[in-house]
Amino acid sequence: MNYTIKPIASTKTYLVRLPVLRKGKAIESCIFDGDDLETTFHLGIYLENELVGVCSFFRNNSKLISAEFQYQLRGMAILETQQGLGLGTIILRHGESILKQQNTPIIWCNAREKAINFYKKMGYNFIGEPFEIKDIGLHYRMYKEL
Ligand SMILES: CC(C)(COP(=O)(O)OP(=O)(O)OC[C@H]1O[C@@H](n2cnc3c(N)ncnc32)[C@H](O)[C@@H]1OP(=O)(O)O)[C@@H](O)C(=O)NCCC(=O)NCCS
């Protein structure tokens, strides 16, 4: 597959966040707190110059984890027509390798029920109890040592 992964601006992520994660909602719902912090970065995966997937990495500590330096994965999304082709795996691995190079020991995320198998396959484990995120549904906190 002929793909490219690039760092992208937060505003570019909306092109995938909106149809995949905020379907039918206003574009403002795609803006996440901390999107433009210096410690945050966003990656895009392109197929033939079309942005088909995004994910974002925020420096943020989970109270459930003791490491001092942690990153949170947010806005992990692949366009519906391109899901199941391995692109999610490729872009997330890329992000994890950047974090590893920066000596980040832990990455965590709040996983939707539908995405649990994806994260398990990526080597993530559960921590804590499942919880409800308003308007989105049940989530599971998952983490991985890098
Ligand atoms: C979850 C998501 C990012 C995975 O990306 P992807 O490119 O589709 O995943 P991959 O093709 O790399 O799949 C890797 C594994 O994840 C699992 N997986 C992928 N898509 C899945 C789906 N829709 N439902 C259940 N498991 C899935 C499979 O186990 C797959 O392994 P397999 O190919 O050996 O069966 C993508 O499907 C997506 O954007 N889903 C909708 C949004 C979402 O739920 N985001 C996560 C928010 S926490």
The ligand as an SDF file (V2000), in Angstrom:
LIG
                    3D

 48 50  0  0  0  0  0  0  0  0999 V2000
  -10.4220    1.5660   15.4210 C   0  0  0  0  0  0  0  0  0  0  0  0
   -9.7060    2.0110   14.1460 C   0  0  0  0  0  0  0  0  0  0  0  0
   -8.8660    3.2520   14.4190 C   0  0  0  0  0  0  0  0  0  0  0  0
   -8.7630    0.8610   13.7210 C   0  0  0  0  0  0  0  0  0  0  0  0
   -8.0870    1.2310   12.5330 O   0  0  0  0  0  0  0  0  0  0  0  0
   -8.1120    0.2250   11.2880 P   0  0  0  0  0  0  0  0  0  0  0  0
   -7.2100    0.7510   10.2470 O   0  0  0  0  0  0  0  0  0  0  0  0
   -9.5300   -0.0060   10.8940 O   0  0  0  0  0  0  0  0  0  0  0  0
   -7.5310   -1.0890   11.9840 O   0  0  0  0  0  0  0  0  0  0  0  0
   -6.5180   -2.1590   11.3740 P   0  0  0  0  0  0  0  0  0  0  0  0
   -6.9350   -2.4640    9.9930 O   0  0  0  0  0  0  0  0  0  0  0  0
   -5.1430   -1.6960   11.6070 O   0  0  0  0  0  0  0  0  0  0  0  0
   -6.9100   -3.3860   12.2920 O   0  0  0  0  0  0  0  0  0  0  0  0
   -6.1250   -3.9940   13.2620 C   0  0  0  0  0  0  0  0  0  0  0  0
   -7.0250   -4.8550   14.1260 C   0  0  0  0  0  0  0  0  0  0  0  0
   -7.9910   -4.0860   14.8130 O   0  0  0  0  0  0  0  0  0  0  0  0
   -9.2300   -4.7760   14.8630 C   0  0  0  0  0  0  0  0  0  0  0  0
  -10.2450   -3.9810   14.2040 N   0  0  0  0  0  0  0  0  0  0  0  0
  -10.0980   -3.1490   13.1890 C   0  0  0  0  0  0  0  0  0  0  0  0
  -11.2350   -2.5480   12.8830 N   0  0  0  0  0  0  0  0  0  0  0  0
  -12.1360   -3.0280   13.7210 C   0  0  0  0  0  0  0  0  0  0  0  0
  -13.5070   -2.7870   13.9010 C   0  0  0  0  0  0  0  0  0  0  0  0
  -14.1840   -1.9300   13.1430 N   0  0  0  0  0  0  0  0  0  0  0  0
  -14.1450   -3.4600   14.8700 N   0  0  0  0  0  0  0  0  0  0  0  0
  -13.4650   -4.3530   15.6310 C   0  0  0  0  0  0  0  0  0  0  0  0
  -12.1590   -4.5980   15.5200 N   0  0  0  0  0  0  0  0  0  0  0  0
  -11.5110   -3.9530   14.5590 C   0  0  0  0  0  0  0  0  0  0  0  0
   -9.0600   -6.0850   14.2030 C   0  0  0  0  0  0  0  0  0  0  0  0
   -8.7880   -7.0240   15.2340 O   0  0  0  0  0  0  0  0  0  0  0  0
   -7.8390   -5.8730   13.3470 C   0  0  0  0  0  0  0  0  0  0  0  0
   -7.0920   -7.0020   13.2420 O   0  0  0  0  0  0  0  0  0  0  0  0
   -7.2930   -8.0180   11.9980 P   0  0  0  0  0  0  0  0  0  0  0  0
   -7.1550   -7.1880   10.7610 O   0  0  0  0  0  0  0  0  0  0  0  0
   -6.2050   -9.0010   12.1910 O   0  0  0  0  0  0  0  0  0  0  0  0
   -8.6600   -8.5580   12.1750 O   0  0  0  0  0  0  0  0  0  0  0  0
  -10.6860    2.2920   12.9970 C   0  0  0  0  0  0  0  0  0  0  0  0
  -11.3990    1.1210   12.6600 O   0  0  0  0  0  0  0  0  0  0  0  0
  -11.6680    3.4140   13.2980 C   0  0  0  0  0  0  0  0  0  0  0  0
  -11.4190    4.5680   12.9990 O   0  0  0  0  0  0  0  0  0  0  0  0
  -12.8270    3.0550   13.8770 N   0  0  0  0  0  0  0  0  0  0  0  0
  -13.8650    4.0050   14.1780 C   0  0  0  0  0  0  0  0  0  0  0  0
  -13.4300    5.0590   15.1750 C   0  0  0  0  0  0  0  0  0  0  0  0
  -12.9640    4.5090   16.4970 C   0  0  0  0  0  0  0  0  0  0  0  0
  -13.6120    3.6680   17.1010 O   0  0  0  0  0  0  0  0  0  0  0  0
  -11.8040    5.0310   16.9540 N   0  0  0  0  0  0  0  0  0  0  0  0
  -11.2320    4.6670   18.2060 C   0  0  0  0  0  0  0  0  0  0  0  0
  -11.7810    5.5520   19.2680 C   0  0  0  0  0  0  0  0  0  0  0  0
  -11.2740    4.9980   20.8790 S   0  0  0  0  0  0  0  0  0  0  0  0
  1  2  1  0
  2  3  1  0
  2  4  1  0
  2 36  1  0
  4  5  1  0
  5  6  1  0
  6  7  2  0
  6  8  1  0
  6  9  1  0
  9 10  1  0
 10 11  2  0
 10 12  1  0
 10 13  1  0
 13 14  1  0
 14 15  1  0
 15 16  1  0
 15 30  1  0
 16 17  1  0
 17 18  1  0
 17 28  1  0
 18 19  1  0
 18 27  1  0
 19 20  2  0
 20 21  1  0
 21 22  1  0
 21 27  2  0
 22 23  1  0
 22 24  2  0
 24 25  1  0
 25 26  2  0
 26 27  1  0
 28 29  1  0
 28 30  1  0
 30 31  1  0
 31 32  1  0
 32 33  2  0
 32 34  1  0
 32 35  1  0
 36 37  1  0
 36 38  1  0
 38 39  2  0
 38 40  1  0
 40 41  1  0
 41 42  1  0
 42 43  1  0
 43 44  2  0
 43 45  1  0
 45 46  1  0
 46 47  1  0
 47 48  1  0
M  END
$$$$
